[in-house]
């Protein structure tokens, strides 16, 4: 495992496709910060570049497909997860990382998202959550807060929003964490934790869209939006995303009844409901049967009975 | 060789396994479900993988993902499911990912008649995803052909790096016949790159001489991008590059359509002196074959061309039927043009459009069709032969 912190230039040379740089994203966009945290996590874990693959959806985050120096597939709107599911099942040795947005994963791809979580297949899903459809110019998404302005909610958002973390936990994800572009170090930590976790892991990466969300909602510059994350977010749960067991939970794990699903970390997210505070950190972690490992057992059993 | 009594849908599964399919993703749907059930039972024992996805869209996407990882992959559905899969079929065509899409056709539109046969998805198989591309579709009319054409569909997908449709129907899929399964079948594998991983000259989407780029498995170290948006030869997204778009679209069409003869499979019956020719496929060809014999018994010169390949449409065979072109030597050795062509199919007229276009007025072309969940009876077809003779 690599331990030294890699210089940004070296990181870029190793993990990004130089000929496609600079990136297309707007000035101040948070996506690059999340990509950077992802690459730092990969470097820290010492993952083999040829065995790490990206399945990528459509939207602003989808544009990352052209920059990552890995086998990568730029798929369809909302469909990165089922593509990743097929890929991981076909070759469980691959580390499969899914890059998606809040609209991509929770609106058009919502069905795939909850079922990938239910299956607990060993995929890492990073949601670039900016609360808006940026690529198409600022329409509301399932993560747009109540009352917020967008080009399709010009009088204010009147629908409720999804909390990606709660949705993932309810659907069966076994590693759920959240951080923001302001908390880039923690973001790197939890992405590393998510990649290491043997099951379906979700990172809700809050990232600013100053050009659409920020402008429409008068939130100021990218820096001002990031300061907003600083002021709103509250660190909860284990501090290191990779050490959930050691850091322990908030004492609620006794409630689990089926042996395999005992959470080793669980933050009471309801406490933050309506407080204006956003809990960040490792929010939930459990060890449950993982799909590709279970299927390997099915293979062994059928091959044995055929023989 | 093993002699087996099989359902058409099971024979499709056997053919796919024989051709090397080791991944199947599906979703329950009548009248195709037996294929998924067969695969769920059989795949794990041959080191393969089955998964029932959350929907038809997910199934198609999972197949694309598995194939990118280097495993031959297939899904199966019926018309309503094919409608849902269209988006990801386009992705497979654009990213050039080999895969097989079985459609056991039933009556539509919409939910239609779930248990009853139709041949109404022929045009959907050709045009049923947005954008231009070459399409391949094969159509079995017996349980034996379910096996044989499943093998061919897998091979063609690998050869041309494209989704291939296998269009069965509720009648053929649910028919039981005794067939001989060969010990081994001819297998074609996708070509892998000849340059080693890391070679800077590697371009993921540079078509070889025949327009089909060699394909590296994800995980093999080539670090390439399977791009569903318009891309250049390197696989870099090029969604405002007109030159790249023109070249890519042309190649996606030509790599298939220019090989139409290589992709054409068919059978024929009593065509050489036929004055009335029936063109048919799938279950309809069975009734048509019987009608030809009944007509001949009455002294009427009737013949049958059974298409196993629907797409790319084998226009050269129709040319041969008219006594012209290369195929004439085989189909009409004495030359001459039949008086009438009847196209027998379970729809309101799909393949007949292509036949009419290829005949170009040299004979009358008429449809013998129905779309009420019944198959075409030999007597119905015979009656039409007598009308047009």
Interface residues (C-beta under 8 A of the other chain):
Chain A: X17 X19 X20 X49 X50 X51 X53 X55 X63 X65 X66 X69 X70 X71 X72 X73 X74 X75 X76 X79 X82 X83 X84 X85 X86 X87 X88 X89 X90 X91 X93 X94 X111 X112 X115 X295 X298 X299 X301 X302 X303 X305 X306
Chain B: X22 X23 X25 X44 X45 X47 X49 X51 X53 X54 X55 X57 X58 X59 X61 X62 X63 X64 X65 X66 X67 X68 X69 X70 X71 X73 X87 X88 X91 X95 X197 X217 X218 X219 X220 X221 X222 X223 X224 X225 X226 X227 X228 X229 X236 X237
